[in-house]
């Protein structure tokens, strides 16, 4: 008699952006909702990674920064549509993208990993810091640059001596 085949699932990852003013409890609420959907539909959440608050390339939902969250999970074919439908219902989630990583994965071979929370990037400029002309984020008191012709240096700067 033939042995019944094990259920093989697909491996997915979803990255979604959350509004930057959301608290850690709000992010955890969204993670728990995704975790509930995946486990309810017979899937397996492998890991959530909160990458922290980062600057976006362009403003998303009129915000220059967002909290990045990465979900790595196993599931059936219709699970991604259900996860994305629920993410669309959250006002705090501004963007999401899901990608299929592998087609035929045995859930027993993939261990569940501990969730990770990263700090994100630190704001480069401190409030009230002087900014160089035409160089946003660069302090006006920068070190003397080597290899710059003396004619281009400001009057109070001396050219670097060559060794």
C-alpha positions as a Python dict, from the first residue, in 0.01 Angstrom:
ca = {
    (1, 'X'): (0, 0, 0),
    (2, 'X'): (127, 347, -85),
    (3, 'X'): (222, 574, 201),
    (4, 'X'): (14, 896, 216),
    (5, 'X'): (216, 1197, 104),
    (6, 'X'): (295, 1471, 354),
    (7, 'X'): (150, 1815, 297),
    (8, 'X'): (409, 2035, 132),
    (9, 'X'): (370, 2410, 154),
    (10, 'X'): (514, 2711, -22),
    (11, 'X'): (762, 2942, 144),
    (12, 'X'): (675, 3313, 142),
    (13, 'X'): (803, 3638, 281),
    (14, 'X'): (606, 3957, 324),
    (15, 'X'): (762, 4293, 400),
    (16, 'X'): (529, 4566, 515),
    (17, 'X'): (573, 4928, 616),
    (18, 'X'): (399, 5064, 924),
    (19, 'X'): (345, 5429, 1011),
    (20, 'X'): (643, 5562, 1208),
    (21, 'X'): (442, 5696, 1503),
    (22, 'X'): (301, 5351, 1590),
    (23, 'X'): (408, 5208, 1926),
    (24, 'X'): (570, 4867, 1978),
    (25, 'X'): (236, 4736, 2105),
    (26, 'X'): (70, 4840, 1780),
    (27, 'X'): (335, 4663, 1575),
    (28, 'X'): (295, 4352, 1793),
    (29, 'X'): (-82, 4364, 1735),
    (30, 'X'): (-28, 4353, 1356),
    (31, 'X'): (228, 4072, 1393),
    (32, 'X'): (-16, 3870, 1604),
    (33, 'X'): (-289, 3919, 1344),
    (34, 'X'): (-63, 3786, 1066),
    (35, 'X'): (52, 3500, 1290),
    (36, 'X'): (-313, 3407, 1360),
    (37, 'X'): (-404, 3406, 991),
    (38, 'X'): (-109, 3189, 895),
    (39, 'X'): (-167, 2932, 1169),
    (40, 'X'): (-546, 2930, 1112),
    (41, 'X'): (-497, 2843, 744),
    (42, 'X'): (-257, 2556, 821),
    (43, 'X'): (68, 2745, 772),
    (44, 'X'): (372, 2799, 988),
    (45, 'X'): (533, 3131, 1083),
    (46, 'X'): (910, 3094, 1076),
    (47, 'X'): (1018, 3439, 1193),
    (48, 'X'): (917, 3801, 1227),
    (49, 'X'): (1190, 4063, 1200),
    (50, 'X'): (1114, 4421, 1294),
    (51, 'X'): (1382, 4617, 1114),
    (52, 'X'): (1296, 4937, 1296),
    (53, 'X'): (1224, 5288, 1182),
    (54, 'X'): (1406, 5374, 860),
    (55, 'X'): (1401, 5652, 604),
    (56, 'X'): (1209, 5566, 287),
    (57, 'X'): (1333, 5650, -61),
    (58, 'X'): (1030, 5871, -120),
    (59, 'X'): (743, 5978, 108),
    (60, 'X'): (495, 5697, 166),
    (61, 'X'): (155, 5811, 298),
    (62, 'X'): (308, 6159, 343),
    (63, 'X'): (573, 6018, 578),
    (64, 'X'): (948, 6022, 511),
    (65, 'X'): (1011, 5735, 754),
    (66, 'X'): (841, 5402, 826),
    (67, 'X'): (879, 5098, 1050),
    (68, 'X'): (985, 4800, 838),
    (69, 'X'): (853, 4454, 935),
    (70, 'X'): (956, 4128, 764),
    (71, 'X'): (743, 3813, 798),
    (72, 'X'): (881, 3474, 685),
    (73, 'X'): (626, 3191, 673),
    (74, 'X'): (505, 2872, 507),
    (75, 'X'): (154, 2836, 369),
    (76, 'X'): (-85, 2726, 100),
    (77, 'X'): (-165, 2902, -224),
    (78, 'X'): (-446, 3124, -95),
    (79, 'X'): (-277, 3232, 226),
    (80, 'X'): (-88, 3528, 79),
    (81, 'X'): (-411, 3678, -52),
    (82, 'X'): (-566, 3648, 294),
    (83, 'X'): (-261, 3801, 468),
    (84, 'X'): (-254, 4090, 220),
    (85, 'X'): (-630, 4145, 254),
    (86, 'X'): (-590, 4180, 631),
    (87, 'X'): (-287, 4410, 597),
    (88, 'X'): (-491, 4628, 362),
    (89, 'X'): (-755, 4666, 636),
    (90, 'X'): (-504, 4812, 884),
    (91, 'X'): (-478, 5190, 857),
    (92, 'X'): (-130, 5173, 1013),
    (93, 'X'): (12, 4958, 729),
    (94, 'X'): (107, 5182, 436),
    (95, 'X'): (275, 4937, 194),
    (96, 'X'): (334, 4563, 165),
    (97, 'X'): (501, 4324, -74),
    (98, 'X'): (486, 3943, -73),
    (99, 'X'): (727, 3713, -254),
    (100, 'X'): (725, 3336, -303),
    (101, 'X'): (1067, 3197, -208),
    (102, 'X'): (1022, 2823, -265),
    (103, 'X'): (758, 2602, -420),
    (104, 'X'): (756, 2267, -243),
    (105, 'X'): (876, 2285, 120),
    (106, 'X'): (833, 2024, 392),
    (107, 'X'): (725, 2213, 708),
    (108, 'X'): (918, 1971, 930),
    (109, 'X'): (1250, 2078, 778),
    (110, 'X'): (1203, 2447, 860),
    (111, 'X'): (1256, 2539, 1226),
    (112, 'X'): (1063, 2819, 1391),
    (113, 'X'): (1311, 3092, 1481),
    (114, 'X'): (1291, 3356, 1751),
    (115, 'X'): (1148, 3693, 1650),
    (116, 'X'): (1407, 3968, 1602),
    (117, 'X'): (1372, 4339, 1677),
    (118, 'X'): (1636, 4577, 1541),
    (119, 'X'): (1689, 4940, 1631),
    (120, 'X'): (1658, 5091, 1284),
    (121, 'X'): (1865, 5382, 1166),
    (122, 'X'): (1955, 5677, 1384),
    (123, 'X'): (1861, 6024, 1270),
    (124, 'X'): (2181, 6167, 1126),
    (125, 'X'): (2113, 6529, 1213),
    (126, 'X'): (2067, 6652, 1564),
    (127, 'X'): (1818, 6934, 1620),
    (128, 'X'): (1983, 7275, 1587),
    (129, 'X'): (2302, 7144, 1423),
    (130, 'X'): (2466, 7370, 1168),
    (131, 'X'): (2448, 7250, 811),
    (132, 'X'): (2703, 7317, 539),
    (133, 'X'): (2592, 7517, 234),
    (134, 'X'): (2438, 7284, -21),
    (135, 'X'): (2523, 6974, 182),
    (136, 'X'): (2224, 6868, 392),
    (137, 'X'): (2324, 6679, 702),
    (138, 'X'): (2694, 6773, 684),
    (139, 'X'): (2808, 6997, 971),
    (140, 'X'): (2958, 7331, 875),
    (141, 'X'): (3273, 7252, 1078),
    (142, 'X'): (3397, 6963, 868),
    (143, 'X'): (3756, 6843, 856),
    (144, 'X'): (3990, 6970, 589),
    (145, 'X'): (3960, 6756, 279),
    (146, 'X'): (4272, 6619, 117),
    (147, 'X'): (4320, 6659, -254),
    (148, 'X'): (4101, 6972, -279),
    (149, 'X'): (4274, 7261, -458),
    (150, 'X'): (4354, 7553, -228),
    (151, 'X'): (4148, 7790, -446),
    (152, 'X'): (3830, 7596, -360),
    (153, 'X'): (3887, 7601, 16),
    (154, 'X'): (3733, 7871, 231),
    (155, 'X'): (3958, 8159, 339),
    (156, 'X'): (3999, 8022, 693),
    (157, 'X'): (4090, 7667, 584),
    (158, 'X'): (4446, 7562, 520),
    (159, 'X'): (4531, 7293, 263),
    (160, 'X'): (4634, 6956, 403),
    (161, 'X'): (5007, 6897, 407),
    (162, 'X'): (5136, 6609, 203),
    (163, 'X'): (5362, 6356, 373),
}
